[in-house]
Amino acid sequence: MYDDTRLTEGDVASMNTKISAKGVDVFYGDNHAIKDVNVEIKDKTVTAFIGPSGCGKSTFLRCINRMNDTIDVCRVTGDIRLDGEDINDKRVDPVQLRARVGMVFQKPNPFPKSIYDNIAYGPRIHGLARNKAELDEIVEKSLRRGAIWDEVKDRLNAPGTGLSGGQQQRLCIARAVATQPEVLLMDEPCSALDPIATGQVEELIDELRQSYSVVIVTHSMQQAARVSQKTAFFHLGNLVEYGDTGDIFTKPEDPRTEAYITGRIG
């Protein structure tokens, strides 16, 4: 009889893997932007993508929720799986995938709607609430998750665009978690924010990893060191090195990683 209580280390590792990518290449027309990327991203972990501008960090991030589908000249090959499911399978609806894999962009982009409707938009589309009371509950819970509830609870009908930059970004994070995603992608989420707002978003990222797999693209190595447990270094479209953040920053194995971290390239 098969004893399923004995798990090998490999079994445990694969159970903890949220996203796996094998042999991923991305082309923009003739430009080979991502070259043979292989990586396993863990659940309930913050993974930082670092590297010089134009090295492929954001391009690879956009593969995870098929945002590159929206670019006509872009072609993605290889295998990307979310919980073992091929996200590029013809049967996968990209809209449903993006409900499972939320995204927060570099520049805060609240909808030109009320704070309430910014959060309620996704749950309404995906039918996550049966009535107004349930929708109210999702809105409050999401705003609390975005660490902004106390600042906006008395003005939910005010426009989201009227908030400060840091508040807008936390509103966008709350909007992203409102569809109950499993993964949260963040593309330079603090680059447009001042140091105080950046600190608030970084604290929030640390809290969010209790519930989500978070992948963040950042230009700031200090930020990667502060918020992430795993770091991937990209250079010229290649994933050069991937490992525990402490190891990447203190004892990198590849000379290109060391050159970037010490400021000799980038």
N, C-alpha and C positions, 0 to 999 in steps of 0.2 A: 504493500500500500504506500502511496506517495505521501511523504511527510512535508506538508507545506509550512511547517513552523520553522524549518531551518532555512534561513536566507543566507545566501552568499553575500560577500561585500559588493559584488557587482549588482546583485538584485537590489540591495539597499540603495546604492548609488543611482540606479535607474529609476527607482521609486521617487527619489528626491529630485529627479530631473524634470523640469517643467517644459523647457524648450530645447530641442536638439536640432542642430544644423549639420548637414554633411555635404561636402562638396558643393557649397553654394557659390555660384558665379553670377555677377550682375553686369549687364552691358547696357550702356546708353548709346544706341547706334553702334558705331565702331569702337567706342571707348570702353575698355574692359575695367570697370570701376571696382569690382570685388572679385578676388581671385581665390577660389578653392577654400572657402572658409568652413572650418569644422569647429563646433563649440557646443558644449552642453551647459545650459543655464539653469541654475538650481531654483527650487521653489522657496518662497519666503526668505529671499536673499536679495540684497541690493547689488547688482552687477553694474560696474562702471565701464563704459567704452571711452578710452582716451586715445589721443594721437593728434598729429598736426592737422591743420585745416585741409580739407579735400582728400583725407586719407581713406574715407569710406565708412566712417562710424555711423553717420546718419543714414546713409544708403542702406547699410545692413540693418539698422534699427527698423527702417521702413519696410523691410522684407517680412518682419515678424507679424505685422498686421495687414500685409498686402497693400500698403499705401502706394507702392511703386506701380501697382496695377493702373493707377490714374495717370501715369506718364506714358504717352503713346510710344516713344522710342525706347522705353525700358524693357529689357528682357531678363528674367530671373530663371536660372536653372539650378538643379540640385534638390536636396531633400530637407524640408523644414517641418518639424513635427511639434505639436502642442499636445502634451499628455499622450504622446504616441500616435496622434492622428495627423495625417499629411494635410497641412493647411492649404496646399495648392491643388488638392484633389478637386476635380470638376464639380463634385457634389457639395463642396463647401461654399456657403453663401458668404461673400466678403463682409456684408453688413452684419451678419451674426458673428463672424469672427471678430470684427472690431468692437462688438459689445463685450466679448470675452477678453479682448486685448485693448485696453483703453490707451489713449495717447494724449500727452500734454506737450504743447509746442514751445518753441523758444520765446515767442512774443505772446503775452497773454491775449487770448482771442475770445472774450465773452460774446455770446450772441447779442444782437441789439434787442434784447427782451428784458423782462424783469429778472431779478435775482432768482425768484421762485421758478420762473419758466426756463431759465438756463439749466437748472437742475432737473426739472420735471420733463424736459424735452425727450431725453433718451428713454427713460422708463415708460413714457406715453407711447413712443414708437414701438417699443419691444413688448408692450402689454404687460408690464411688471406690476401694475396696480389695478385692482378691480374697481376702486372707488376713490373719491376725493380724500377720505381719511387715510387710506393706504398710501396715496401719493404724498400727502402731507408728511407722513411718517418717513418715507424714503427721502424727501427733501431735507427734513431736519437731520436725519441720520447721516446723509451725505455731507451736509454742511458741517456737521460735527467732525466727521472724518477728515474734512478739508481744513479743520482747525480755524473756521471762520464764523461759526454759528453765533457766538456771543456778540460779534461785531455787526451782524446783519439781521438778527432775528426780529428786530423792530421795524425793518424797512424791506421786507421781502418783495414788495411791489415796486421798489425803486429800480431803475435800470442798472444792470450789471456793469455797463460801461462807465458808470459814475463812480466806481470804486477806485482806490489807489492801485498802482501797478502791482504791488505785492498782494493786495487783496484780490485783484482780478486773477492773478495766477493761482491763488488758493481756491478761488471760485471755480477755475477751470479744472483743478485737481478734483474738487468735489463733484463737478459735472462728470468727470471721467469715471469716478467710482460709483456713480448713481446707477449704472447699468449692471452692477455686481460683477465686474470683470475679475479675471484670475491673474492677469498680468497687467502691469502699468508701465508703459513706455514713456520716457521723458527725454525730449530732445533739447538740451541746453536750457533747462527750465528756469535757471536763475540769471542768465546772461543779460537780461534787460532790467534786473532788479538791483536796488541799493543793498548795502551790506546787511542792514537790519532785516529787510524782507527776505534776503537770501538765507539768513540764519533761521528765520521762521520756516521757510520751505524745507531747509535741510532737516530741521527737527521733525517736521511732518513726514518727510521721506523715511526717517528712522522708525516712526510709529507705523507707517503704512506697511513696512515689511513684515509686521506680525501677521498680516492678512493676505499680502500679495507677493508675487515675484516682481520686483521692480528693476527695470533696466534703464540706466541714465547715461546719456551722452553728455560729456562735459569737457570743456577746454581747460578747466581748472584742475590741476593735479592735486592741489590742496583739498578741493571739494571731493574728488574721488577718494582721497585718503580718509577724509572725515566720514563720508556717508556709506561707503561700499564695503562689502565683505569679499567680493571677487572683482578683479579688474582684467579687462582685455585691452591690449595695446595694438592698435592698427597703424600700419605705415604703408603708403603707396598701394592701398587696396588689399594688402595682406594682413591677416591676423597673425601678428608676430609672436605674441606670448599671451597666455591666459593662466591665471592662478589666483591664489589668495592675495588680497590687496597688500597685506604686510610684506609678503615675499616679493611681489612685483616691484615695490618701492624700495626695499632694503637689499634684496639679493636677486636682481633680475638675471635670468639665464642667457638672454640674447643680448649681444653688444648693442644692437639698435635700440632696445628698450632702455638700456643704461644711458646711451647717448641722449635719448629724448628726456629722460628723467633728470639728468644732470644739465640739461639745457644746451647740449651741443648740436642737436637737430630739432627742427620744429620752428 
